[in-house]
């Protein structure tokens, strides 16, 4: 192929091949997960009551155990959703994702979610598809930039096949991976999306993955203002949800005696308990549902038809939310897309029922009926929470629009999504996928090959800062610090200083420590210091200018919402490394 086609023709031909394989991957993943969980549920229901309980406790536990052993021994990149791993490989490794990683991800995702654990299949589909694109790129090209460019092609094909939402797939790639809209990238991505969507629709049918059954043209009216409180609630819940995942994940990372291979199994056992509890509770409330287990789209479709009582929605929301946090934080192999849509739908369903009750007291003009309003609110809740958690507002807007096939809800969708995104961004400046990478000490130091007009200096400092920060206690004496620093490698010119509560209160250099008298404390050295910091949203260019103007070699990086909470440190070496990497990419 290299000899018969020029570079552009070969790229387009390989995009077609990538889209075809990614479409088949998405379809295969869909059938395998739903088929396996259907088999598990059928087998469990064929047992006695206690046999059913035993099966539904053991199945997710077994899935977690298999994933835990495989991740620790053979597939360390296959924990979590796969999207952070895809971003890290694309930015930092030239888009190199091994075929072995893709194969492991495919089978571990099927086992983990198919055996009942409460995560989604879309994120793993993206990771497998990115591995497909990476392999095709390495096979078809010698140019590193071309090899790297095949990864977003695979990502787009995976999203298109997973959701049957081709336009949203394109938008997701630009919002989450490329970070800049460029027509240079659009052609190949669009080809892969068309092919993958065609494959998905030919096998799975024309309907979207989640069928809304709305079938109504909505007239713009006052009841649509429910999008505002829905956006606020989703915007507040999103950071709470993602923060819970990050905090539990960090807590488990510090428990060195808790074996890595055992964590997903423990999570699976807990999910078995949560799923069975919800199954029993919803049965008492009139609509018994199993959807705390596995993907759970069936309950979403019932919510669209207003067939779930308020209590059932509340139970599913609470238990599914807890299950997702535990499954993800314990290292399961599955994604956050479908759980986010599920939880958003439950929020919207409860809001719709509240609006229906209000309608009986204060009739609203243009009200289309309880069932249609509740279904519409489910949709609005899905979009709002997706924008709040995943932080891709345009993707969420277009995805929900493609899932409904109706334009008449576009205005409240826009309002709810943007409100949720704005609130979540204010409360937590770092999106979930980037936060997971930062928690693992991974910085996205390289730029994507399709940068368009964006240059590295416009990126936030959070993409290149150093995370393994070594701070010094303010109360320690100079003599104590000198003894401590003797055992440390001289990696830093200076060190942040923290008080007893862990709050940043200054920065001290090695030279200052050496020049001070031994009896002085570090607090004495920095007592008159005018501390200079930057937050994670500061651009690399502005930070570099500040460092040069002040003749500093490093600056603490703090949270935008809490200037006393240090999250990293930026050095001139970090900036220089980024510049060299960007120049090399050119």
N, C-alpha and C positions, 0 to 999 in steps of 0.2 A: 504493500500500500504506500510505503514511503517513496517508492520510485515512480509509481504511476500517477500520483496525485500531488498537487502542490500543497503548501502548508494550510491554506485556507480551506481548500476542498477536503483535505484530510481531517481537519478540525470539524467541519460540518458533518462529514460521514461518521466520525466517531461520536458526535453528539447524538446522531440518530441511533447508533448502536447502544449508547449509554441510556438513552430514554427507553429503549425497548427492554433492556435488562432491568432497569429500575422499576419499570411498570410491572414486570413479572415478579420482582422482589416484593413490591408492595402488595400485589394480589396474593402471593404465596404466604406472606406474613399474616395477612388478614384471615385467610382460610385456615391456616395452621393454628393460630391462637384461638379463634372462635371454635374451631373443630375440637381442639384439645380440651378447652374449658367445657364445651358442651358434653363431651364424653365423660369428663370428671363429674359434672353435675348429674348427668343421667345415672352414672354408676352409684353416686352417693344417694340419690333419691330412690334407687332400687333396694337399698338396705333398710334395716330396721332404724328406728329413731336414733339409737345410740351408735349404730353403724354409720348412719348419715353424719352424725357429729364427728365421729372419728375420722372419716374420709375427708371432711372439709377442714379439719384441723391439720391432718397429715399432708394433704396435697400442697398447700402453699408453703408449708415448712420444708417439704422435700424440694420444691422448686428453689427456695432460698438456699438450701444446703448445696444443691448442685451448682448454683451460680457462685456461691461463696468459695467452694473448692476450685472451680474453674478459674475464677478471677484471681485467686491467690497463686495458683500454680501455673496457669497457661495463658490467661487472657486478662491482664491487669487493666486494659483499656475498655473493658466491657461492663463496668459498673456504671450506674446512672443512666441518663437518657441517651448519651452519645453525641449530643449537639456541642457541649463544651469540648469534648475530645476532638470533634471535627474542626472547631474553630482553632484549637491549639495546633493541630496538625497543619491546617491551612496557613496560619500566620507564621508559625515558628519552624515548621519542617518542610516547607515548600510544597505542602499538600500531599505529603507522602503518608498514606494510610495503607497498611498491608492488607492483602487479600485474606490472610489468616485472621486478622482482626475482624474483618467483615463477616467471615464465615462463623466465627465464634459468636459474634453479636447476634447473628440471625438465629442460631439455635438456642442460645441462652435466653434471648428475648421471648422466644416461643415457649420455652419451658417455664420461665418465671411468671409471665403474665397468663399463659395458658393454664397453669396449675392453680390460678386463682389470686395471685398477688395483685394489688390494686394500683397498677401503673398502666401507662398507655403504650401503644405500639408505634406511634408516629415518630417519636424521637429516635428509637432504634432503627426504624426504616430509613431515616435520614442518614444515620451513621453507616449502615450497610450500603446505601446508595452512594454515599461519599467515597467509600472504599472501592465501589465499582468504578466510579469516575476516576479515582486516583490510579487504579490498576490500568484502565484503558489509556490514561494519559501517559503513564510510564511505558506502556507498550507501543504507543503510536507516535511519540515525540521524543526528540533529543533535547529540545529547548526547555529549560526548567520552567520558564513562564507559561508555556503551553501545557506542561504537565500539571502545574498548579491550577491552571484555568479550568481543567476538567472537574475539579472538586465541586465548585458551585453548580456546574451542570448536573452532576449527580445529586446534589442536595435538592435542587429544584425538581428533578424527576421524582425523587423519593416523596417529597411533600405532595406533588401533584397526584401521585398514585395513592398515597395514604388517605387524602381528604377528597379526591376527585374535585379539586379546586385549583385549576391551572393558573389563573391570574394571581391568586393569593400565594401560590408557590413562587412565582417570579418575585413578587413583592417581598416575601420572607427572605429570600436570598439577599436582596439589596439592603433590607433593613437590618438583618442579623449578621450577615457575613461580609458583604462587600462594603457596607457603610458609605457607599457613594453611588448614585445612579449614573451609569455609563452605558451608552449605546454600544460600546466596544464589547461589553459582556452580554448584551441582551440577545443577540442573534442565536448563539449556541444554546443559551439557557432556554429560550423560547422553543427551539426545535425539540430539545429533550422533554420539555413540559408537554408539548403537543403529543409526542409519541407515547410518553408514559401515561397521560390521561386517556389516550385512545385505547391503549392496552387495558387499562383499568375498566373503562366503560364497556369494552367489548366482552369482558369476562364477568365483571360484577354488576353491570347494568348502568343505565344513564343516571339513576338517582344518586344523590350525594350519600356519603357514609352515614350521616345522621339525617333521617327524614323528618321534616318538620310538620308535614300534613296541614300547613296553614291554609293554603289554597284560597286566600282572600286578598282583595286589594284594599288596603287600609287608607281611609281618608285622614288627612292631617287634622287632628283635633286635640282638645285639652288633655285627654287621658295620656297622651304621649309624653307629657311632662314627667311621667314616672321615670323617664330615662335619667333625670337629674339626680334624684335620690339613689337610684340604682348605681349610677356612676360614682357617687360619693361612697356608698357602702362598698362597692367593688374596689375603689381606690384605697380605702382604709384596710380592707381585708387582705388584699394582695400582698403588701409588705409584711403583714402578720403571718400569712401563710408561708411565704418564702423565707422569712426570718426564722420561723420555727424549724424549717428544714435545715437551714444553715447552722442554727444553734445546736440542734440535736446532732447533726453530722459532726460539728466541731467537738462536741462533748465526747462522742464516741471515738474520735481520732485521738483524744488524749488518754483513753483507757487502753494502755498498751497490753495489759493482761487479758483483754477481751479479744480472742482470736478473730482475725479478719474473716476467715472462712465460716465462722459461726454466726456472724452478725446478720447476714441475710436470712439465715434459717430462723433465728430468733424473731426477726421482723415478720417472717412468714407465719410463725405460730401466733404472734399477736394479731396479725391480720385475720387468721382463722377465727380467733375469739371475737374480734370486732365484727366480722362478716356474719357470723352466726347470731351474735347479739342483735344486729340490725335486722336480720331475717326474722327472728322471733318477734321483735318489737313491731316491725311493719306488718307482720301477720296479725298482731293484736289490734292494729290500727286499720285493718281492712284490706290492705293491698300488699301481700307478702312479696318481697323482691330480693333478689340475690345480688344486686348490682354494687354492693360494696366490694364484692369479689371482682377481679379481672377488670375489663375495660368499662363495662357498665352503661353502654349506650341505650339499652332497652328502656331503662327508666327515663332517660331524656325524652324518648319518643312518647312515652306515656304522659310525661309532663307537658309536652306540646299539645296533647289532646285533653289536658285538664283532667286526667284520670287518677291523679295522685292527691290524696288529702294533704292538708297543711302539715299535719303531724308526720306523715310519711316523708314529705320533703325535708322537714327539719331533721329527722333521724338520719336520712341518707346524707344530708349535708354534713352533719357532725361526724358520723362514723366514717364516711368516705374521706373527709378531710384529715382525720386522725390517721387513717390507714395509709394515705398517700405520703404524709409526712414521715411516718415510721418506715414504710417500704423504701422510700428514696434515701433517707438518712442512714439506713442500715446497709446500704450498698447494693440494692436490688438493680436488676437490669431492665429498665423500662423508663418511659418518658412522662412528661408533665402536660402535654397538649390535651389529651382526652380527659384526664382528671380535672384540669382547669375548666374545660368546657362543661363538664359534668357539674362541678361545684357552682359555676356561674349560672347554669340552668336551674339549679335548686334555689339559689338566691332569687333569680327572676321569677320562678314559680311562686315562691312565698310572697314576693312583692305583688304579683298579679292577683293572688287571692286577697291580699290586703286591699288592693284597688277595687276588686269586685265587691268587697264588703262596704267600702266607702261609697261606691256607686249606689248602693241601696239607700244610703242616708242622704247623699248629695248627688242626685242624678247629673251626669255630664252629657252635654250635647255631642252627638257623633259617636257615642259609645257603641261598638259593634257587637257586644255580647260577651259574657264572662269567658266562654271557652276560647274565643279568638284573642281576647285581651291577655288571658293567662298564657296562651301559647306565644304571643308576641313578647311578653315580658320574659319568658324563658329565653327567648332568642336575644333580647337586649342584655340580659344578665350574662349569657355566654360571651357575648362580644366585649362587654365591659370588663369582666374578670380576666379574659384573655389579654386585653390591653394592659391591665394592671400587673399581671404576673409575668407574661412573656415580654412585655414592653415593646411590642411592634404594633402600634395603633393602626397603621394603614393595612397591615396584613390581617389583623382581626376584623377590621371593617369589611374588607373585600371578601375574606373567607366566609363570614356570616352572610354576606349578600349572596355569594355563590351557593351557599347551602339552602337558601330560601327560594331563589329564583324570582324574588319580588323586589321591586325598587321602592315600594311604598313605605317601608320602614327605615329608609336610608337616613332620614333626618334625626330621629331619636337614636339610631345606632351611632351616628357621628357624635352626637352630644354626649351620650353615655360613655363611649369609648374614650373620647378625648378628656372628659372630666376624670375618669378612672386613671388614665395614663398620667395626667398632670399631677394628681394627688400622690400616686404611687412614686412618681419620679421625685417629687419633693420630699417624701418621707424616706426614700431609699434611693440614692443617686445611682447605684450600681445594679444593673439588671441581674436576674437570677443566674443566667449562664456565665456571665463575667464574674459574678460573686463566687460561684463554685470554682472557677479557675483560680481566682485570687486566694481562696481558702486553701487551695492545694499548692500555692506558691508559684503559679504559672502566670507569666506576663505575656501579653500578645505584643512582642517586640518588633515583629516584622509587619510590613503592610501587605495587603492583597495585591496581586498583580494588576487588577483592574482598579486603579485608584481614581481615574479621571483627573479632575483638576485639583483634587485634595492632595496636599503634601503632608509629610509626617509631622511637621511642626504644628499643625492644627489639631492633632490628636490630643486627648486629655492625658495628663501625666499618669493616670491610673493604668495606662496600657504599657508603661515601661518602668515604673518605679520598682524599687527593691522592697520585697515584703518581709524578708527575714531580718527584722529590725532588732538590734541589740541595744537595749536601753540601760541606763544606770539609775540606781535609786538616789534621790536627792539627799537623803539623810546620811549616806555613806561618807566616810572621811576620804581625803585624797590618798592617804596611805592604804586604806582598804581597797580602793579602786585600782591603785597601781599594782597591788598584788594580784587582783583579779584579772587585770588586763595582760599580765605576763603570760597567762595561760591561753590567751586568745590570739588568733592570727590577726595581723594588722591590716584588716580589710577596709577599715573606715578611718577617715580623717577625723571624724567627730562622732559623738554619741548623743542621742536624745536623752533627756533626763525626765523621770517620772516621779510624782510624789507618792505618798503612801496609798492613795486611792487609785493609782495607775494613770492619773491625768498628766498630760504633757505640760511641763513647766519651763522647758528651756533646752538648749543644746550646748554641749561642752566639747572642745577639741582636745586631742591628745596633747598638743602643745600647752594648752592651759593647765591640764592636769600635771604635766611635768614641771611647770613653772611655779605652781602653787605650793604653799607650805603643807607638810603632811597632816597637820592638825585641822586644817580647813575642811569643811564639808563641801560636797558638790553644790549644794544650795547656796553656799557663800560665793562660789565662783560666778554663778549665774544670777546673783541677786539683783544686779542692775542691768541685766540684759534685756534688750528690746527684741523679744522673740519674733522671728519672721517665719511664717508658714504659708503653704499653699494647700488648697483643697483638691480633691480628686478630679474636679471638673476643669481645673486650670489647664490651659493649653501648654504644650511643650515649649513653644516659642516664648510665651510670656514668662514661664518659669525660668527658662534659660536667660532671658534678659534681666530678670531680677537677680539671679545668681551672679551674673557678670557685673552688674551695677554695684552690688554689695561686696564683691570679691569673696563670695562664699563658694565652697565646694559641694555643699549638700544643704538640703532644706527638708524639714519634716512635712509629710503629706497627711492632712487631717480630713475627717469626715465633713462634708458640706453642712451637715445639720448639727455637728458638735465639734467646734474648733479645738476642744481639749482632748478629743479622741484621735490618737495617731493611728493611721492604717498602713503607713509605709514611709519610706524615705527616698528622695530623689537626689541622685548625685550627678555631677558633670560626666562621670563615666557612663551612666545610663543614657544620657543625652547623646554623647559621642558614639556609643554603641548603636543607638537607633539611627543616627545619621549615616554611619558607615553601612549599616544593613540596607538602608533605603537607597543609598548611592549604588550599592552592589546590585540592587533589584533593577535599577535603570539600565 
